[in-house]
């Protein structure tokens, strides 16, 4: 996993610093505005309204020359108060000789963000000072309450900027100090100043700086095309592990699924083999049945040529009773002009019918003419037979 806490580098020492650092820029590289927008629909709508306001208050803005980032100071259902930060890429390029991609910056933050690393104070003011600019920010529980900027000299102006009043940093800070209660902490960052020039009696103050910080907790002013090169750096650790676990589970599920599919394919192949074998057996049985029917037909044709001789009903019933298995019930016996006996009956098992037919077929005195009516009704099997008795 990539490190989140990285060392800070300064614009004057980027040539000597290794890659994978956070570039901390002085406040002079930034323009800061407090604006208010209304009726925000979504993130895209918020950006569009911010840019519309910048066209009025900062006509020089365009997305090619400035990196736009923002923080919401306060919001309600109808409007939002937003701190807008613009990094001047043209000014930054005057200090960076090579292509920015060659320096391996993971993030760029303004110097007035550094005070946020001091997490012990609930309510404090930050005075971030550079040669040309002073940024005053008020925080409560690490949330920004207000932010103001002051120009300190004309060195950062150019021909496109309007004339503004230039103020002295000590007089500005002193004006704030008068209204800051003694229990509220005062944090100075950026260029060091002579505290003797200020009335800090009974004030809780200090100069604060850090050498490294967790860049993922702050707005990143790197151009988007460079940020994309280090996309893995910006993945939240818990989400990274979540995605890793999901990926592992997906791989395991894929392996199990492949194994089950392979196993199912083997079973399917086995079933196809068994099905083919069963089909062969069915065809063989069908051929045997056809042969039996052929023999039966020939037998019937032979028997039809013979006539009944010395027929006695008592002997017929006696032998029929002998051929009839246990469990067979005879309902009726009819004798027609063709000398054929129509026998109707029932049984509880189909095996009894089969046995009965076999007995009749094997008998020398009986000829089976028709047995195609065999019907299951509820718990019984009804049948009708046509036989001749010799």
C-alpha positions, -999 to +999 in steps of 0.1 A: +000+000+000+013+035-008+022+059+020-002+086+029+021+106+051+047+122+029+074+148+034+068+185+025+090+202-001+094+239-007+096+256-041+132+267-035+144+231-029+125+210-053+156+203-073+173+187-043+142+168-029+134+133-040+102+123-057+069+115-040+067+146-019+040+172-011+048+207-026+039+233+000+034+266-018+034+301-002+001+319-002+013+343-029+006+315-055-031+315-046-061+338-049-088+332-022-124+343-025-155+339-003-186+336-024-222+326-019-242+304-043-278+294-041-300+264-052-272+239-057-284+208-075-253+187-076-215+189-077-214+199-114-240+226-108-219+240-079-187+242-100-206+259-128-220+286-104-186+291-088-171+297-123-200+321-131-192+342-100-154+341-108-161+357-142-174+387-124-150+390-094-119+376-111-121+380-149-086+364-154-098+330-144-097+302-169-093+265-163-061+263-182-041+288-161-057+282-127-064+251-106-098+256-088-105+240-055-131+249-029-144+243+007-179+248+020-178+271+050-215+271+057-246+258+041-284+256+045-312+243+023-311+274+000-275+286-002-239+278+005-210+300+017-179+287-001-141+294+002-127+293-033-090+288-039-072+294-072-036+282-078-019+304-104-001+279-127+015+307-147+032+321-116+042+286-105+057+279-139+080+309-134+096+290-105+096+254-119+121+250-147+112+215-159+079+199-167+059+195-134+055+158-142+093+153-138+093+164-101+070+135-089+048+157-067+020+136-052+001+167-040+003+205-038-011+223-008-010+260+003+010+270+033-022+282+051-034+246+053-005+235+074-020+249+106-047+222+104-021+197+115-023+213+150-053+194+162-052+203+199-070+236+196-108+238+194-109+275+184-079+293+168-068+319+143-042+313+117-020+341+103-002+328+072+024+353+060+044+356+029+063+385+013+033+396-007+002+383+011-014+376+044-041+350+048-062+351+080-083+320+088-105+313+117-112+276+127-135+259+152-130+222+158-109+219+127-137+234+105-131+267+087-153+295+099-139+325+080-110+334+057-096+368+045-067+378+024-046+410+023-020+422-002+013+432+014+032+445-017+030+450-054+056+425-063+030+399-073+009+423-093+009+424-131-006+446-157-039+428-157-046+433-120-065+463-107-048+486-082-055+476-046-046+491-012-014+478+002-013+472+039+013+465+065+013+430+079+019+441+115-010+466+114-033+440+100-024+414+126-026+440+154-061+449+143-072+413+147-053+408+180-074+434+196-106+414+190-092+380+198-099+368+233-070+356+254-081+319+256-082+316+218-050+303+203-031+322+176-011+302+151+015+318+128+026+299+097+045+308+066+073+334+069+084+341+104+079+376+117+092+397+146+068+390+175+082+421+193+064+442+167+031+429+180+012+433+213+009+397+223+006+403+260-015+375+276-021+360+242-018+322+235+004+322+204+031+301+186+048+297+153+038+263+137+053+242+109+055+205+100+079+184+079+053+158+067+016+152+067-012+130+054-020+145+020-053+127+016-069+149+043-064+181+022-074+195-011-049+186-038-039+214-062-021+191-086-034+194-122-058+165-129-036+150-156-008+146-131-031+133-104-042+105-127-007+092-128-008+086-090-044+075-087-035+047-063-021+072-039-056+087-035-075+056-028-088+055+008-071+027+027-103+011+039-118+012+005-086-003-010-088-032+014-125-035+007-119-037-030-090-061-024-113-084-004-140-081-031-114-089-058-101-120-038-137-132-033-144-127-070-114-147-080-123-175-055-159-175-067-146-177-103-124-206-094-152-224-076-176-217-104-151-230-130-146-261-109-184-267-106-189-261-143-161-285-151-176-311-128-211-305-143-196-310-178-181-343-167-215-354-153-232-342-185-208-362-206-214-393-184-252-388-187-248-385-225-229-418-225-255-435-203-283-420-224-266-434-256-263-468-240-299-467-228-310-458-263-292-488-277-309-510-252-343-496-260-337-502-297-326-537-290-357-543-269-379-528-296-364-552-322-370-581-298-407-570-294-411-568-331-397-603-335-421-616-308-451-599-324-441-614-357-439-649-341-472-643-323-488-633-356-476-664-373-488-685-344-523-669-346-524-676-384-516-712-378-541-717-350-569-701-371-566-730-396-575-754-368-610-760-356-623-765-321-628-802-313-646-819-285-651-786-267-664-789-231-671-758-210-662-775-178-627-783-190-623-747-203-631-732-169-610-757-151-579-749-172-586-711-172-587-713-134-554-731-134-538-704-157-552-675-137-528-662-110-538-652-074-551-617-073-569-619-107-607-613-106-628-624-136-659-603-141-673-619-173-667-645-200-685-642-233-684-667-262-692-654-297-700-669-331-662-668-340-656-693-312-636-666-293-639-661-256-640-625-244-626-624-208-629-592-186-613-589-152-592-568-129-562-570-105-542-548-082-508-554-098-497-552-134-474-582-128-505-604-124-517-594-158-483-601-173-482-636-156-517-643-168-508-635-204-476-656-201-496-686-188-522-683-216-494-680-242-476-710-229-508-731-227-513-757-255-551-754-253-553-716-255-546-691-282-543-654-273-560-632-300-561-597-284-548-582-252-545-545-260-570-533-235-552-529-202-563-498-182-553-485-147-583-471-128-575-457-093-561-487-074-570-514-099-559-525-134-587-536-157-581-558-187-599-575-216-586-606-234-597-625-265-587-662-265-596-694-283-598-728-266-589-760-283 
